Each structure stands twice: as C-alpha cells, then as structure tokens.
Amino acid sequence: MLAAAASTSRVARPLARSASTIASKYAHAAYSAALKQSPASLNKVHGELTAIGSAIKSTPALASFISNPTLTTKDRTAGINAIFAAAGGAKKEQVSDITKNLFAVMSENGRLGETQGVIETVNALVSKYKGELEVVVTSAAPLPRDALTRLEASLKQSQAALQAKSVKITNKVNPSVLGGIVVDFGEKTIDLSVASRVNKLNSLLQQSV
C-alpha cells in the first residue's frame, strides 16, 4: 500500500523545502496512510520518525548506514533493525506497520539517503494538520537568543502566523548561506542571506560579460 502510494503521489510543492521530490513522495505516502487509519496512528508514526531522526543525529553508525548505498542485504537488514529499535524508544514499544513498511520500501529502492527529507516533510505535514505554523530560520551560525526572540516577535505578526493556532520556530545552521538568514514559513521564503546576494551579483556579472 505504502509503496504504491509513494510511486503515484503527486506533490505540487514540497512542504519541507530541503527535501527532494522523492523524499516528499515517501513522506506524503506515510502521512496519508497513517491519517487514514486514525489521528492516533498519525501521532504514533510522527513520534517514531522523530525518534529515528534524533537517533540518526546522535549515532554516527546510523548516519553512516542510511548514507551508504553499497551495503549488503545482511548489513541493510541489521541497519533497518537498528532504526526500528530507535523508533521504539527506551520503552521498546511496538513499531507501527506504516513506519516498518516505509523503511522497508526505501531500503529496497535504495532511498534510505532520503530519510532526513522524509522526516522533515512529515513534520511539516503534521504541523499543518494541527494548525501549527512551522518557521525555519536558516543561518550560517546559531542565532543569539535575543536575536531569535526579536525575530520570533516579528514573525508572529505576519498574516500566516495570525491565522495559525500556534507558531513553532526552528533555527537551522547551514554555513553555505555565508551570513544573514533565510526564513521559510508556510509557502513563502524570505532570502536575506549573503549567499543569495553573491549569487545575484555573479549572475549580473555574467550577463554583462
């Protein structure tokens, strides 16, 4: 079921901008399958994916596993079991069939490298479902607390924030922006990065040559 949905799902515009189109398709398939069962099922799958994302960030072996497309079938099986163990948490709860199916299909198709994009997109879909506005502020280095607080106050005055039930702001670090910030919220992006200005300058220079 999930495999079919992943191959046919159409995504006009990914909610998680850093996710690829492929990751978005898998995420939409998992989200739709979970919500079709029940809101409780959606919460469970969301919680499992959140736990998996945290485990990947804190466990180099897992991070290496999902980014290695050359593993043997035996190694992939062991890695998938480690992912499911992370999804079950400290209480070792039973992992949902939807989460198991999602990673089984991704593994079979050689798409485990899309895991982070899948998790980010599911997070965005769940936030939208709950009426939350997820704002992602990307900067070259972590923003100081006072700067983030001022930015949060300004963003909460936006039309999109006023229409949401709650606003969740996350600061992501990406050295490639060089300086400044990039703000993603709803269907909008405000690019105030130095990298953007450099790219525009390079484009102008190339046009003038």
LINDA-V488899 format. One line per field, one symbol per residue. ss: DSSP state (A for helix, B for strand, O for the rest). burial: b if it has 16 or more other C-alpha atoms within 10 Angstrom, else e. A space follows every 50 residues. Layout:
BEGIN
ss=???
burial=???
END
This chain:
BEGIN
ss=OAAAAAAAOOOOOOOOOOOOAAAAAAAAAAAAAAAAAOAAAAAAAAAAAA AAAAAAAAOAAAAAAAOOOOOOAAAAAAAAAAAAAAAAOOOOOOOOAAAA AAAAAAAAOOOAAAAAAAAAAAAAAAAAAOOBBBBBBBBOOOOOAAAAAA AAAAAOOOAAAAAOOBBBBBBBBOAAAOOOBBBBBOOBBBBOOAAAAAAA AAAAAAAAO
burial=ebbebbeebeeeebbbbebebbbbbbbbbbbbbbbeeeeebbebbbbbbb bbbebbeeeeebbebbeeeeeeeeebeebbebbbbbbbbeeeeebbebbb ebbbbbbeebbbbbbbbbbbbbbbbbbbeeebbbbbbbbbbebeeeebee ebeebbeeeebeeeeebebebbeeeebebbbbbbbbeeeebbbbbbeeee eeeeeeeee
END
